[in-house]
Structure formats: structure tokens, C-alpha cells
Amino acid sequence: MADLLQIEQLTAGYGEAVILHEVSLSLARGETLALLGRNGTGKTTLMNTIAGATRQHAGHILLNGVALHRMPSHQRAAAGVGWVPQERDIFKSLTVLENLTAVARPGAWTPARVFEMFPRLAERQSNMGNQLSGGEQQMLAVGRALVLNPQLLLLDEPLEGLAPIIVQELLRAIARITRDEGLSAIIVEQHPQAILAISHQAVVLDQGRVIHQGLACDLQSQPALLDSLLGVARPVA
């Protein structure tokens, strides 16, 4: 399967502060990558760099052969990057429907399809963004990225701080978007087993460097290895 995303020797950070060091990875079209690591290891910085929100010092980012690293962030969205940052960044002074129609681009994903996938949003489509719960805001953030009709979806901790029932609803939606609809995605998440279960590939970062990459199912089936990579100590019996 041909690679959709290629990242080669990427070094990036904020201003003069370098967070990522010579990161290289690739993602095939139609596959999902679980991006794992302890807090502060560079996961969000990598997502932000793909989206164009950091300073890139070296390396290349290619999306379907197009050099993203040469583009400002707004052009990366037009080139096919759908980004759901940790902060969600919805328009809180617009209605749910306006949030979707304001950014929608032609393609298979329409506001109507987003409402079909997230019935809670359909019920609240006339509500302002600031009238939504945290879980509903996250659904709206995902919906806003989808109506861009991207080639690559970036999800930065989409389950963070949400109630268990909302977590399960979002996981089902993400699985549908990626597994059933075939949209390529990179997902950062602090619940590795939940994301590994719906991912094809896994990459683990530590101190801004790739320390592991391979099949998600292999890492999921080796909890001791996963714990050691994430720096998790098992209690002594």
C-alpha cells in the first residue's frame, strides 16, 4: 500500500527550543497510527508540526507527495490535513451548524453526515459552541475537521477529560471514520490500549525521538513491552 504521509529526519520545536529530533515515520493511505509516549515526549509537538504550528528546523513532511513543510498552516488544511488540537478550537460564538458550514469543503463529509454520526450535535445544531458540554465540543471539533474532507486526520488526545459514555461514543465514531471509511489518521492518546485496538501502526516517542515503531496489534499483545516503553512500573506483588 502506497504511503500517504512521509516524515523524514524532522527536527522542530518552538522558537529556538528544539523538541523533536530527527523523527522519521510513514503512514500508508487508509491506515491509522497510534502515537504514544509519556507526557512531554513530543507527541503534541509532532502533531502541531504536521499542521504547521511550530518552527521546523530540518527535515521533510510529504503528504501524497506534496511538500507540506513548505506551506503555511492554512495551506496545509487545503492540501488535506484535518487537525483536531487538544484545545478543540471551535467557534464558541457560532452555532453548531455554523461551525460546520463555515469551514466545509466539497466532498463526501457534509454537515448532514456529521449529524448522522453524532446525533447529539444534530439535536443541538442551533446551540452556540459555548453552550455545549466538553464531550459535545469534542464531537464538534472532530466534525469540523471532517467537513474539510481531509486526506489525513490528526486527533490530539480526543478522549481527554471526557465521561466514560462519551469516550465510548467517540471511540466508535473514530473507528468508523478510520476503519470503515478508510480515512488515514494519527491519534495521540493517554489510553494506549483503547487506541491500539483501532490502529494499524504504532509509534512511541521519548525525549523527542522515535524509540519504537511497528504494528499496533503486536504492541497491544505485549503489555509488558508497552509499559516499559511508556515508563510504567508494574506494582510488586
N, C-alpha and C positions, 0 to 999 in steps of 0.2 A: 504494500500500500504506500502511495506517494506521501512524502512529508508535506504537511500544510505549513508548519512552523519550524524554523531552524534558528537556533540561537547559538552563536559561535564566539567563544572567548570574550564573553560580555563582562565588562568592568564598569560599575556605575555606583552612584550614591547621591548625596545631597550636597551641593556646593563642592568644596574640596574634600569632604568626608567620603571615603570610598567604603561602600558596604558590600558590594558584590565583587568577587574576584574570579575572573576568567571562567565564568559559568557557560557551559555548553550543554544543550539538550535539543531534542527534536520531538515533534508530535505529528503523527500521521493524521490525515484527514479522516474525520469520523470517530476519532478516539478521544478519551478523557484522561487527563493526567492529574494525579493527586500530588500536590506539592506540600511536603511535610517538613517539620523541623520544630525545635523548641522556639519559644518566644525570643525575638531579637536576632534570629539567624539569617534574615534577609528575604523571607518569603514575600512579604508585602512590598519590599523594595523591588523585587523582581517583577511582580505584577505591575507596579507603578511604572517601571522602566519600559515594559512592553507597551503600556498605554501612553507613554511619553511624558510622564510627570516627574522625572528625575533628571539628573545630569549624567549623561553617558560619557565615560572616559575612553572606552575602547570596545571593539567587538562589533558584531553584526546581528541584526534581527531581521529575518526574512519571513514574510507571510505570503505564501503561494508565489514565491519568487520575487516579491516586491520588497524593496529595502525600507522597512518601517523606520529604522534608525535615522533615516534622513528626513523624516517627516515630523512636523509639529503634531501635538496630540489631536487636534480637531481633524486633521487629515487622516490620522490613523483610524479614527472611527469610520470615516468614509471608505477607508481601504478594507474594512471588515473586522475591526476589533470592537466587541461589545464588552464594556467594563462595568462591573458592579463592585465599587470600592467598599471598604469597611464602613465608611461614613454614609453610604447609600446615596447621598446627593440627589434626592428627589426635590422637585419644586414644591415646597410646602405651601406656597400661596396660590397654587393652581389645583384644580380638581384632579381626581384620579384620571378621568378621561383626558383632560387637557395635558397632563403629564405624558401620556402615551402619544397623543396626536402631535404634540409639539416636536417630537424627535423622530417620528415614524418615517421610515424609508420604504420604497416599494419592495415587496417580497412576500413570502409565504406567511411570515408572522405579522399579524394585524392586531389592533386593539381587541377585536372580537375574539380572536384565538387566545389572547392573553386572558380575557374574561372567562372563556370556556375552561382554561386550565386552572384559574384562580377564581372560583365563584365568589369568594369573599370580596374581591375587588369589583366584580360585577354589581354586587349589592351596594357598594359604596362608591360607585363611579362618579357621583355628584359631590362627594365629600372632598374637602380640601386635604392636601397632603398632611397638614399638621393635625388633622382630626383622626388620623389612622393610628392603630396600635403599632408597636415595633415590628411585629410579625407581618402586618399588612404593609408597612412601609418597605420591608424587605421584599415581599412579593412584588410590589410596585417597582422597586429598583430592578429586579430581575426582568419584569415585563418591559421596562423602558429599554433595557439592553437588547431584548429580543426583537422589539419592533424596529430596531436599527437593521435587522436582518443580517447579522454579522456572520463571518466565516469562523471566528474564534470568540468564545465566551470566556471572560475572566471573572471568577467568583472568589472574592476575598473574604473568607470566614462568613459565609452566608447564614450559618446556623447560630452565630454568636449571640448569647443572651436571650434566646427565644424559648418559649414554653415547649415542653416535650411534644404536645399535639401539633404545634406549628412546625417543629423540627421534622416530624414525620411527613407532614403535608409538603414541605419544601423538598425533602429528600425524594419523595415520589415524583414531584414536578421536575427536579433536576435529572432524575433517572429517565424520565420520559423525554426531556429535551435532548439528552445526550445519547442514551442507549436506543430509544425508539425513533427519534427524529434524526439522529446521526450528526448533531452539531458538535464540533470539536470544542473542548473546554479544558481549562486549567482551574483547579479548585484548591484553595488554601483552606485548611480546616484543622481545628484543635481536637476534633473527634476522628482520629485516623481510621478506625475500623469502619465507621459509617461511610466514609468517602471511598476507602479502598474497595468496598463491596460493589461500587458502581463505576469504578475506574478501570482503565486498561493498563496504564503505566503509573509508576510511582517514582518520584524524585525526592530525596531528603537533602536538605541544606544544613550546614553547620558553619558558623562564622563566615557566611557569605560564599561558601564553596559547596559544590556538589560532592557529597560523601557516599551516596548510593543512588543508583537508578536501575530499574528493572521492571518486571511485570508486577502489577498491583496484587494479583492473586497469590504470587509467590510470597510477597511481603506479608500479606494478610494471613497466610497459613503459617507464618513463623513469628508468633508474638514475642518470643524472647529476643529475636533479632530486631524486631520493631522497637521494643523497649530500649534496647541498647543504643540504637541509632537516635532515639529521641531523648536519651539520657534519663530514662525512667527506671528507678530502682524498685525491684520487687521486694515486698516485705519478707523478712526472715520468718520461717515457720517456727 
